[in-house]
Amino acid sequence: GHVNNATYLTFVQEARVDFTVYARQRKNQSPILFDMVVARAEVDYIAPIYEGGVNAHVELWVHRIGTSSFGLAYEVHVEGAVVAKARTVQVAVDMNTKTSRPLSENEKEFLQEFYEGE
């Protein structure tokens, strides 16, 4: 059978986590892209992924940079074919007040490196 639809979002989440880990390692300074929450996630399912040894590859890029949020776009590939396209919106959060905060200049600079637009 095919995998559950939530599996696609798991692949997207893993790519997003890898991206934020890379951001922290690359900047080698105060953590960036750390205190974020996903405010929105959407997936266009293009083809089923069948169970058993699935090796998905996810391409990720920044499609929008706002004041306190940014958008990531994804393509999920299995065996060279695009099986899903997804988008998420991340909001920067001040962990003391539990409210949104502006993206820092370091965060914006890093995101700009991966910006490809819509």
A tleap script that builds the chain and sets N, CA, C and O, in Angstrom:
source leaprc.protein.ff14SB
mol = sequence {
  NGLY HIE VAL ASN ASN ALA THR TYR LEU THR
  PHE VAL GLN GLU ALA ARG VAL ASP PHE THR
  VAL TYR ALA ARG GLN ARG LYS ASN GLN SER
  PRO ILE LEU PHE ASP MET VAL VAL ALA ARG
  ALA GLU VAL ASP TYR ILE ALA PRO ILE TYR
  GLU GLY GLY VAL ASN ALA HIE VAL GLU LEU
  TRP VAL HIE ARG ILE GLY THR SER SER PHE
  GLY LEU ALA TYR GLU VAL HIE VAL GLU GLY
  ALA VAL VAL ALA LYS ALA ARG THR VAL GLN
  VAL ALA VAL ASP MET ASN THR LYS THR SER
  ARG PRO LEU SER GLU ASN GLU LYS GLU PHE
  LEU GLN GLU PHE TYR GLU GLY CGLU
}
set mol.1.N position { 0.808 -1.181 0.000 }
set mol.1.CA position { 0.000 0.000 0.000 }
set mol.1.C position { 0.859 1.256 0.000 }
set mol.1.O position { 2.089 1.192 0.008 }
set mol.2.N position { 0.199 2.372 -0.009 }
set mol.2.CA position { 0.915 3.646 -0.002 }
set mol.2.C position { 1.024 4.186 1.426 }
set mol.2.O position { 0.283 3.773 2.319 }
set mol.3.N position { 1.960 5.115 1.622 }
set mol.3.CA position { 2.166 5.688 2.950 }
set mol.3.C position { 1.053 6.684 3.260 }
set mol.3.O position { 0.390 7.194 2.357 }
set mol.4.N position { 0.862 6.948 4.527 }
set mol.4.CA position { -0.140 7.907 4.983 }
set mol.4.C position { 0.234 9.312 4.525 }
set mol.4.O position { 1.415 9.633 4.394 }
set mol.5.N position { -0.760 10.139 4.285 }
set mol.5.CA position { -0.503 11.504 3.815 }
set mol.5.C position { 0.386 12.300 4.769 }
set mol.5.O position { 1.120 13.180 4.320 }
set mol.6.N position { 0.341 12.019 6.056 }
set mol.6.CA position { 1.165 12.749 7.025 }
set mol.6.C position { 2.657 12.484 6.822 }
set mol.6.O position { 3.493 13.280 7.251 }
set mol.7.N position { 2.990 11.374 6.173 }
set mol.7.CA position { 4.390 11.042 5.919 }
set mol.7.C position { 5.064 12.119 5.076 }
set mol.7.O position { 6.242 12.418 5.273 }
set mol.8.N position { 4.326 12.696 4.144 }
set mol.8.CA position { 4.889 13.754 3.302 }
set mol.8.C position { 5.321 14.938 4.172 }
set mol.8.O position { 6.386 15.518 3.960 }
set mol.9.N position { 4.485 15.289 5.150 }
set mol.9.CA position { 4.832 16.394 6.049 }
set mol.9.C position { 6.014 16.042 6.948 }
set mol.9.O position { 6.772 16.924 7.351 }
set mol.10.N position { 6.172 14.767 7.259 }
set mol.10.CA position { 7.347 14.342 8.025 }
set mol.10.C position { 8.610 14.579 7.214 }
set mol.10.O position { 9.606 15.068 7.746 }
set mol.11.N position { 8.578 14.235 5.926 }
set mol.11.CA position { 9.735 14.498 5.065 }
set mol.11.C position { 10.043 15.992 5.016 }
set mol.11.O position { 11.205 16.392 5.087 }
set mol.12.N position { 9.006 16.810 4.896 }
set mol.12.CA position { 9.162 18.269 4.851 }
set mol.12.C position { 9.740 18.776 6.175 }
set mol.12.O position { 10.639 19.617 6.180 }
set mol.13.N position { 9.226 18.268 7.287 }
set mol.13.CA position { 9.723 18.678 8.602 }
set mol.13.C position { 11.196 18.340 8.754 }
set mol.13.O position { 11.970 19.157 9.251 }
set mol.14.N position { 11.591 17.149 8.335 }
set mol.14.CA position { 12.993 16.752 8.454 }
set mol.14.C position { 13.889 17.680 7.639 }
set mol.14.O position { 14.977 18.040 8.089 }
set mol.15.N position { 13.445 18.068 6.451 }
set mol.15.CA position { 14.226 19.000 5.625 }
set mol.15.C position { 14.318 20.366 6.301 }
set mol.15.O position { 15.375 20.997 6.287 }
set mol.16.N position { 13.215 20.821 6.890 }
set mol.16.CA position { 13.197 22.120 7.571 }
set mol.16.C position { 14.130 22.105 8.783 }
set mol.16.O position { 14.847 23.077 9.018 }
set mol.17.N position { 14.129 21.023 9.548 }
set mol.17.CA position { 15.016 20.909 10.708 }
set mol.17.C position { 16.471 20.912 10.246 }
set mol.17.O position { 17.306 21.594 10.841 }
set mol.18.N position { 16.783 20.161 9.194 }
set mol.18.CA position { 18.150 20.158 8.661 }
set mol.18.C position { 18.567 21.567 8.241 }
set mol.18.O position { 19.709 21.971 8.459 }
set mol.19.N position { 17.646 22.308 7.642 }
set mol.19.CA position { 17.913 23.676 7.197 }
set mol.19.C position { 18.235 24.579 8.385 }
set mol.19.O position { 19.168 25.378 8.313 }
set mol.20.N position { 17.479 24.464 9.475 }
set mol.20.CA position { 17.732 25.319 10.638 }
set mol.20.C position { 19.026 24.923 11.349 }
set mol.20.O position { 19.735 25.787 11.865 }
set mol.21.N position { 19.338 23.632 11.381 }
set mol.21.CA position { 20.611 23.192 11.968 }
set mol.21.C position { 21.761 23.757 11.143 }
set mol.21.O position { 22.742 24.258 11.693 }
set mol.22.N position { 21.635 23.673 9.814 }
set mol.22.CA position { 22.654 24.223 8.922 }
set mol.22.C position { 22.808 25.721 9.157 }
set mol.22.O position { 23.928 26.233 9.170 }
set mol.23.N position { 21.707 26.421 9.341 }
set mol.23.CA position { 21.751 27.866 9.576 }
set mol.23.C position { 22.551 28.184 10.829 }
set mol.23.O position { 23.366 29.106 10.832 }
set mol.24.N position { 22.323 27.429 11.886 }
set mol.24.CA position { 23.043 27.684 13.140 }
set mol.24.C position { 24.528 27.383 12.984 }
set mol.24.O position { 25.367 28.152 13.453 }
set mol.25.N position { 24.860 26.274 12.332 }
set mol.25.CA position { 26.261 25.903 12.176 }
set mol.25.C position { 26.987 26.896 11.273 }
set mol.25.O position { 28.137 27.253 11.530 }
set mol.26.N position { 26.319 27.331 10.233 }
set mol.26.CA position { 26.933 28.198 9.234 }
set mol.26.C position { 27.223 29.583 9.800 }
set mol.26.O position { 28.282 30.150 9.530 }
set mol.27.N position { 26.316 30.123 10.564 }
set mol.27.CA position { 26.490 31.481 11.076 }
set mol.27.C position { 27.488 31.528 12.238 }
set mol.27.O position { 28.112 32.564 12.470 }
set mol.28.N position { 27.644 30.427 12.964 }
set mol.28.CA position { 28.621 30.321 14.043 }
set mol.28.C position { 28.557 31.532 14.989 }
set mol.28.O position { 29.580 32.091 15.384 }
set mol.29.N position { 27.372 31.900 15.320 }
set mol.29.CA position { 27.163 33.002 16.256 }
set mol.29.C position { 25.876 32.725 17.015 }
set mol.29.O position { 25.480 31.567 17.150 }
set mol.30.N position { 25.228 33.747 17.503 }
set mol.30.CA position { 23.997 33.497 18.237 }
set mol.30.C position { 23.042 32.718 17.337 }
set mol.30.O position { 22.961 32.979 16.137 }
set mol.31.N position { 22.324 31.768 17.913 }
set mol.31.CA position { 21.446 30.917 17.095 }
set mol.31.C position { 20.462 31.733 16.270 }
set mol.31.O position { 19.893 32.718 16.742 }
set mol.32.N position { 20.277 31.303 15.036 }
set mol.32.CA position { 19.277 31.929 14.179 }
set mol.32.C position { 18.290 30.871 13.723 }
set mol.32.O position { 18.595 29.678 13.710 }
set mol.33.N position { 17.122 31.318 13.354 }
set mol.33.CA position { 16.047 30.419 12.913 }
set mol.33.C position { 15.761 29.354 13.956 }
set mol.33.O position { 15.422 28.221 13.617 }
set mol.34.N position { 15.897 29.716 15.223 }
set mol.34.CA position { 15.749 28.727 16.287 }
set mol.34.C position { 14.376 28.802 16.926 }
set mol.34.O position { 13.674 27.794 17.005 }
set mol.35.N position { 13.990 29.968 17.377 }
set mol.35.CA position { 12.700 30.124 18.047 }
set mol.35.C position { 11.634 30.454 17.011 }
set mol.35.O position { 11.246 31.609 16.832 }
set mol.36.N position { 11.173 29.409 16.338 }
set mol.36.CA position { 10.192 29.545 15.262 }
set mol.36.C position { 9.068 28.538 15.480 }
set mol.36.O position { 9.269 27.475 16.067 }
set mol.37.N position { 7.891 28.892 15.001 }
set mol.37.CA position { 6.782 27.940 14.970 }
set mol.37.C position { 6.241 27.893 13.549 }
set mol.37.O position { 6.306 28.876 12.810 }
set mol.38.N position { 5.711 26.744 13.182 }
set mol.38.CA position { 5.058 26.615 11.880 }
set mol.38.C position { 3.631 27.116 12.042 }
set mol.38.O position { 2.855 26.564 12.823 }
set mol.39.N position { 3.292 28.155 11.308 }
set mol.39.CA position { 1.953 28.737 11.389 }
set mol.39.C position { 1.025 28.168 10.324 }
set mol.39.O position { -0.197 28.208 10.469 }
set mol.40.N position { 1.608 27.642 9.260 }
set mol.40.CA position { 0.795 27.104 8.162 }
set mol.40.C position { 1.605 26.061 7.416 }
set mol.40.O position { 2.814 26.203 7.237 }
set mol.41.N position { 0.923 25.012 6.984 }
set mol.41.CA position { 1.540 23.988 6.133 }
set mol.41.C position { 0.516 23.554 5.095 }
set mol.41.O position { -0.647 23.313 5.416 }
set mol.42.N position { 0.959 23.459 3.857 }
set mol.42.CA position { 0.074 22.975 2.794 }
set mol.42.C position { 0.861 22.030 1.896 }
set mol.42.O position { 2.052 22.222 1.651 }
set mol.43.N position { 0.171 21.012 1.415 }
set mol.43.CA position { 0.806 20.003 0.571 }
set mol.43.C position { -0.058 19.739 -0.647 }
set mol.43.O position { -1.271 19.559 -0.538 }
set mol.44.N position { 0.577 19.717 -1.802 }
set mol.44.CA position { -0.065 19.238 -3.025 }
set mol.44.C position { 0.493 17.847 -3.284 }
set mol.44.O position { 1.683 17.683 -3.552 }
set mol.45.N position { -0.372 16.854 -3.202 }
set mol.45.CA position { 0.032 15.466 -3.406 }
set mol.45.C position { -0.028 15.168 -4.898 }
set mol.45.O position { -1.093 15.256 -5.511 }
set mol.46.N position { 1.104 14.818 -5.478 }
set mol.46.CA position { 1.188 14.600 -6.917 }
set mol.46.C position { 1.144 13.117 -7.255 }
set mol.46.O position { 0.507 12.712 -8.228 }
set mol.47.N position { 1.825 12.311 -6.449 }
set mol.47.CA position { 1.863 10.867 -6.705 }
set mol.47.C position { 1.983 10.138 -5.373 }
set mol.47.O position { 2.539 10.678 -4.416 }
set mol.48.N position { 1.465 8.917 -5.307 }
set mol.48.CA position { 1.585 8.158 -4.058 }
set mol.48.C position { 3.021 7.700 -3.819 }
set mol.48.O position { 3.792 7.480 -4.753 }
set mol.49.N position { 3.348 7.568 -2.553 }
set mol.49.CA position { 4.610 6.947 -2.151 }
set mol.49.C position { 4.240 5.583 -1.599 }
set mol.49.O position { 3.413 5.473 -0.694 }
set mol.50.N position { 4.846 4.561 -2.138 }
set mol.50.CA position { 4.515 3.209 -1.699 }
set mol.50.C position { 5.430 2.764 -0.577 }
set mol.50.O position { 6.612 3.106 -0.549 }
set mol.51.N position { 4.870 1.996 0.349 }
set mol.51.CA position { 5.599 1.529 1.524 }
set mol.51.C position { 6.752 0.628 1.119 }
set mol.51.O position { 6.732 -0.018 0.071 }
set mol.52.N position { 7.762 0.606 1.990 }
set mol.52.CA position { 8.876 -0.309 1.787 }
set mol.52.C position { 10.108 0.369 1.218 }
set mol.52.O position { 10.223 0.554 0.007 }
set mol.53.N position { 11.016 0.733 2.085 }
set mol.53.CA position { 12.298 1.259 1.638 }
set mol.53.C position { 12.239 2.584 0.917 }
set mol.53.O position { 13.010 2.816 -0.014 }
set mol.54.N position { 11.337 3.458 1.328 }
set mol.54.CA position { 11.206 4.759 0.679 }
set mol.54.C position { 12.422 5.626 1.004 }
set mol.54.O position { 12.782 5.804 2.168 }
set mol.55.N position { 13.038 6.155 -0.037 }
set mol.55.CA position { 14.148 7.080 0.138 }
set mol.55.C position { 13.773 8.388 -0.539 }
set mol.55.O position { 13.994 8.563 -1.738 }
set mol.56.N position { 13.210 9.295 0.226 }
set mol.56.CA position { 12.753 10.569 -0.322 }
set mol.56.C position { 13.857 11.611 -0.214 }
set mol.56.O position { 14.617 11.648 0.753 }
set mol.57.N position { 13.920 12.448 -1.227 }
set mol.57.CA position { 14.836 13.589 -1.243 }
set mol.57.C position { 13.976 14.845 -1.308 }
set mol.57.O position { 13.051 14.932 -2.116 }
set mol.58.N position { 14.283 15.814 -0.457 }
set mol.58.CA position { 13.482 17.040 -0.419 }
set mol.58.C position { 14.349 18.231 -0.806 }
set mol.58.O position { 15.403 18.469 -0.215 }
set mol.59.N position { 13.891 18.971 -1.803 }
set mol.59.CA position { 14.524 20.239 -2.155 }
set mol.59.C position { 13.750 21.339 -1.440 }
set mol.59.O position { 12.522 21.306 -1.372 }
set mol.60.N position { 14.479 22.310 -0.910 }
set mol.60.CA position { 13.872 23.366 -0.094 }
set mol.60.C position { 14.450 24.708 -0.513 }
set mol.60.O position { 15.644 24.824 -0.786 }
set mol.61.N position { 13.592 25.722 -0.562 }
set mol.61.CA position { 14.066 27.079 -0.810 }
set mol.61.C position { 13.134 28.072 -0.120 }
set mol.61.O position { 12.010 27.736 0.254 }
set mol.62.N position { 13.619 29.283 0.040 }
set mol.62.CA position { 12.841 30.361 0.648 }
set mol.62.C position { 12.046 31.043 -0.454 }
set mol.62.O position { 12.618 31.446 -1.467 }
set mol.63.N position { 10.735 31.179 -0.273 }
set mol.63.CA position { 9.939 31.851 -1.296 }
set mol.63.C position { 9.383 33.192 -0.816 }
set mol.63.O position { 8.848 33.962 -1.614 }
set mol.64.N position { 9.507 33.475 0.485 }
set mol.64.CA position { 9.019 34.757 0.993 }
set mol.64.C position { 9.741 35.096 2.287 }
set mol.64.O position { 9.950 34.233 3.139 }
set mol.65.N position { 10.119 36.359 2.425 }
set mol.65.CA position { 10.722 36.849 3.665 }
set mol.65.C position { 9.910 38.059 4.109 }
set mol.65.O position { 9.844 39.071 3.413 }
set mol.66.N position { 9.295 37.934 5.279 }
set mol.66.CA position { 8.479 39.019 5.808 }
set mol.66.C position { 9.155 39.693 6.983 }
set mol.66.O position { 10.363 39.558 7.181 }
set mol.67.N position { 8.377 40.414 7.755 }
set mol.67.CA position { 8.901 41.120 8.920 }
set mol.67.C position { 9.171 40.163 10.076 }
set mol.67.O position { 10.233 40.209 10.695 }
set mol.68.N position { 8.200 39.294 10.361 }
set mol.68.CA position { 8.353 38.350 11.472 }
set mol.68.C position { 8.144 36.905 11.031 }
set mol.68.O position { 8.103 36.000 11.865 }
set mol.69.N position { 8.013 36.689 9.740 }
set mol.69.CA position { 7.793 35.328 9.241 }
set mol.69.C position { 8.484 35.150 7.897 }
set mol.69.O position { 8.896 36.114 7.251 }
set mol.70.N position { 8.596 33.893 7.500 }
set mol.70.CA position { 9.149 33.588 6.187 }
set mol.70.C position { 8.496 32.315 5.670 }
set mol.70.O position { 8.007 31.492 6.443 }
set mol.71.N position { 8.497 32.171 4.367 }
set mol.71.CA position { 7.888 31.008 3.742 }
set mol.71.C position { 8.932 30.122 3.101 }
set mol.71.O position { 9.857 30.601 2.443 }
set mol.72.N position { 8.776 28.828 3.297 }
set mol.72.CA position { 9.629 27.844 2.643 }
set mol.72.C position { 8.794 27.053 1.655 }
set mol.72.O position { 7.628 26.750 1.911 }
set mol.73.N position { 9.397 26.722 0.529 }
set mol.73.CA position { 8.759 25.876 -0.475 }
set mol.73.C position { 9.587 24.604 -0.597 }
set mol.73.O position { 10.804 24.616 -0.408 }
set mol.74.N position { 8.914 23.520 -0.914 }
set mol.74.CA position { 9.569 22.213 -0.954 }
set mol.74.C position { 9.081 21.417 -2.160 }
set mol.74.O position { 7.946 21.572 -2.609 }
set mol.75.N position { 9.961 20.564 -2.671 }
set mol.75.CA position { 9.573 19.507 -3.601 }
set mol.75.C position { 10.076 18.204 -3.012 }
set mol.75.O position { 11.252 18.082 -2.667 }
set mol.76.N position { 9.187 17.235 -2.899 }
set mol.76.CA position { 9.545 15.913 -2.388 }
set mol.76.C position { 9.740 15.001 -3.592 }
set mol.76.O position { 8.841 14.849 -4.419 }
set mol.77.N position { 10.921 14.396 -3.684 }
set mol.77.CA position { 11.261 13.518 -4.801 }
set mol.77.C position { 11.451 12.088 -4.301 }
set mol.77.O position { 12.042 11.871 -3.244 }
set mol.78.N position { 10.959 11.132 -5.047 }
set mol.78.CA position { 11.229 9.717 -4.804 }
set mol.78.C position { 11.639 9.116 -6.138 }
set mol.78.O position { 10.913 9.208 -7.128 }
set mol.79.N position { 12.804 8.505 -6.150 }
set mol.79.CA position { 13.351 7.894 -7.370 }
set mol.79.C position { 13.338 8.878 -8.539 }
set mol.79.O position { 13.008 8.513 -9.668 }
set mol.80.N position { 13.702 10.130 -8.255 }
set mol.80.CA position { 13.818 11.143 -9.295 }
set mol.80.C position { 12.532 11.825 -9.713 }
set mol.80.O position { 12.571 12.780 -10.489 }
set mol.81.N position { 11.398 11.363 -9.224 }
set mol.81.CA position { 10.108 11.951 -9.605 }
set mol.81.C position { 9.572 12.821 -8.471 }
set mol.81.O position { 9.697 12.472 -7.297 }
set mol.82.N position { 8.977 13.955 -8.832 }
set mol.82.CA position { 8.345 14.815 -7.829 }
set mol.82.C position { 7.028 14.168 -7.415 }
set mol.82.O position { 6.149 13.946 -8.248 }
set mol.83.N position { 6.897 13.868 -6.126 }
set mol.83.CA position { 5.680 13.227 -5.623 }
set mol.83.C position { 4.813 14.189 -4.812 }
set mol.83.O position { 3.644 13.908 -4.548 }
set mol.84.N position { 5.393 15.327 -4.416 }
set mol.84.CA position { 4.613 16.325 -3.677 }
set mol.84.C position { 5.319 17.669 -3.728 }
set mol.84.O position { 6.540 17.756 -3.856 }
set mol.85.N position { 4.508 18.713 -3.623 }
set mol.85.CA position { 5.020 20.072 -3.452 }
set mol.85.C position { 4.373 20.607 -2.188 }
set mol.85.O position { 3.188 20.383 -1.941 }
set mol.86.N position { 5.159 21.315 -1.388 }
set mol.86.CA position { 4.633 21.804 -0.111 }
set mol.86.C position { 5.140 23.211 0.160 }
set mol.86.O position { 6.114 23.673 -0.434 }
set mol.87.N position { 4.451 23.871 1.072 }
set mol.87.CA position { 4.857 25.191 1.552 }
set mol.87.C position { 4.556 25.270 3.039 }
set mol.87.O position { 3.559 24.731 3.520 }
set mol.88.N position { 5.437 25.951 3.751 }
set mol.88.CA position { 5.183 26.235 5.158 }
set mol.88.C position { 5.484 27.706 5.428 }
set mol.88.O position { 6.290 28.333 4.741 }
set mol.89.N position { 4.819 28.235 6.438 }
set mol.89.CA position { 5.105 29.582 6.924 }
set mol.89.C position { 5.608 29.430 8.351 }
set mol.89.O position { 4.936 28.845 9.201 }
set mol.90.N position { 6.791 29.961 8.602 }
set mol.90.CA position { 7.381 29.955 9.929 }
set mol.90.C position { 7.295 31.360 10.506 }
set mol.90.O position { 7.547 32.344 9.811 }
set mol.91.N position { 6.937 31.444 11.784 }
set mol.91.CA position { 6.857 32.728 12.477 }
set mol.91.C position { 7.911 32.738 13.581 }
set mol.91.O position { 8.017 31.793 14.363 }
set mol.92.N position { 8.688 33.817 13.635 }
set mol.92.CA position { 9.680 33.990 14.691 }
set mol.92.C position { 8.956 34.335 15.990 }
set mol.92.O position { 8.025 35.141 15.998 }
set mol.93.N position { 9.393 33.716 17.086 }
set mol.93.CA position { 8.716 33.887 18.373 }
set mol.93.C position { 9.711 34.348 19.434 }
set mol.93.O position { 10.826 33.834 19.526 }
set mol.94.N position { 9.292 35.318 20.224 }
set mol.94.CA position { 10.034 35.725 21.411 }
set mol.94.C position { 9.621 34.751 22.509 }
set mol.94.O position { 8.469 34.752 22.942 }
set mol.95.N position { 10.544 33.931 22.953 }
set mol.95.CA position { 10.198 32.870 23.896 }
set mol.95.C position { 9.855 33.409 25.286 }
set mol.95.O position { 9.241 32.699 26.082 }
set mol.96.N position { 10.233 34.633 25.588 }
set mol.96.CA position { 9.865 35.225 26.881 }
set mol.96.C position { 8.415 35.676 26.892 }
set mol.96.O position { 7.697 35.457 27.867 }
set mol.97.N position { 7.988 36.302 25.811 }
set mol.97.CA position { 6.624 36.837 25.759 }
set mol.97.C position { 5.650 35.898 25.052 }
set mol.97.O position { 4.434 36.073 25.136 }
set mol.98.N position { 6.195 34.901 24.355 }
set mol.98.CA position { 5.381 33.944 23.574 }
set mol.98.C position { 4.578 34.650 22.480 }
set mol.98.O position { 3.480 34.225 22.123 }
set mol.99.N position { 5.150 35.733 21.960 }
set mol.99.CA position { 4.518 36.462 20.860 }
set mol.99.C position { 5.498 36.537 19.693 }
set mol.99.O position { 6.690 36.270 19.848 }
set mol.100.N position { 4.981 36.903 18.532 }
set mol.100.CA position { 5.862 37.010 17.371 }
set mol.100.C position { 6.869 38.134 17.583 }
set mol.100.O position { 6.622 39.088 18.321 }
set mol.101.N position { 7.998 37.992 16.920 }
set mol.101.CA position { 9.066 38.987 16.990 }
set mol.101.C position { 9.583 39.227 15.576 }
set mol.101.O position { 9.398 38.382 14.700 }
set mol.102.N position { 10.221 40.356 15.345 }
set mol.102.CA position { 10.805 40.588 14.018 }
set mol.102.C position { 11.977 39.631 13.771 }
set mol.102.O position { 12.693 39.256 14.699 }
set mol.103.N position { 12.156 39.251 12.520 }
set mol.103.CA position { 13.343 38.486 12.145 }
set mol.103.C position { 14.565 39.375 12.349 }
set mol.103.O position { 14.524 40.571 12.062 }
set mol.104.N position { 15.649 38.788 12.842 }
set mol.104.CA position { 16.883 39.556 13.025 }
set mol.104.C position { 17.545 39.789 11.667 }
set mol.104.O position { 17.216 39.128 10.682 }
set mol.105.N position { 18.475 40.728 11.630 }
set mol.105.CA position { 19.211 40.977 10.382 }
set mol.105.C position { 19.996 39.740 9.967 }
set mol.105.O position { 20.067 39.429 8.779 }
set mol.106.N position { 20.592 39.022 10.937 }
set mol.106.CA position { 21.312 37.782 10.622 }
set mol.106.C position { 20.380 36.759 9.990 }
set mol.106.O position { 20.746 36.090 9.024 }
set mol.107.N position { 19.176 36.639 10.537 }
set mol.107.CA position { 18.205 35.688 9.987 }
set mol.107.C position { 17.810 36.084 8.568 }
set mol.107.O position { 17.752 35.238 7.675 }
set mol.108.N position { 17.541 37.362 8.364 }
set mol.108.CA position { 17.157 37.825 7.025 }
set mol.108.C position { 18.283 37.607 6.014 }
set mol.108.O position { 18.036 37.187 4.884 }
set mol.109.N position { 19.521 37.893 6.426 }
set mol.109.CA position { 20.667 37.683 5.533 }
set mol.109.C position { 20.779 36.221 5.133 }
set mol.109.O position { 20.975 35.899 3.961 }
set mol.110.N position { 20.653 35.336 6.122 }
set mol.110.CA position { 20.750 33.907 5.824 }
set mol.110.C position { 19.629 33.475 4.889 }
set mol.110.O position { 19.884 32.778 3.908 }
set mol.111.N position { 18.405 33.872 5.172 }
set mol.111.CA position { 17.264 33.497 4.337 }
set mol.111.C position { 17.421 34.021 2.917 }
set mol.111.O position { 17.047 33.345 1.959 }
set mol.112.N position { 17.968 35.208 2.779 }
set mol.112.CA position { 18.143 35.806 1.451 }
set mol.112.C position { 19.039 34.937 0.563 }
set mol.112.O position { 18.861 34.899 -0.654 }
set mol.113.N position { 19.997 34.242 1.173 }
set mol.113.CA position { 20.895 33.367 0.408 }
set mol.113.C position { 20.136 32.233 -0.279 }
set mol.113.O position { 20.596 31.704 -1.291 }
set mol.114.N position { 18.984 31.862 0.261 }
set mol.114.CA position { 18.212 30.739 -0.273 }
set mol.114.C position { 16.913 31.194 -0.929 }
set mol.114.O position { 16.051 30.378 -1.256 }
set mol.115.N position { 16.785 32.498 -1.117 }
set mol.115.CA position { 15.562 33.057 -1.686 }
set mol.115.C position { 15.496 32.790 -3.185 }
set mol.115.O position { 16.419 33.117 -3.930 }
set mol.116.N position { 14.387 32.191 -3.612 }
set mol.116.CA position { 14.152 31.947 -5.033 }
set mol.116.C position { 12.799 32.485 -5.465 }
set mol.116.O position { 12.407 32.312 -6.619 }
set mol.117.N position { 12.082 33.130 -4.564 }
set mol.117.CA position { 10.782 33.688 -4.911 }
set mol.117.C position { 9.720 32.625 -5.113 }
set mol.117.O position { 9.902 31.452 -4.787 }
set mol.118.N position { 8.616 33.076 -5.657 }
set mol.118.CA position { 7.478 32.177 -5.873 }
set mol.118.C position { 7.880 31.139 -6.876 }
set mol.118.O position { 7.080 30.268 -7.217 }
savepdb mol mol.pdb
quit
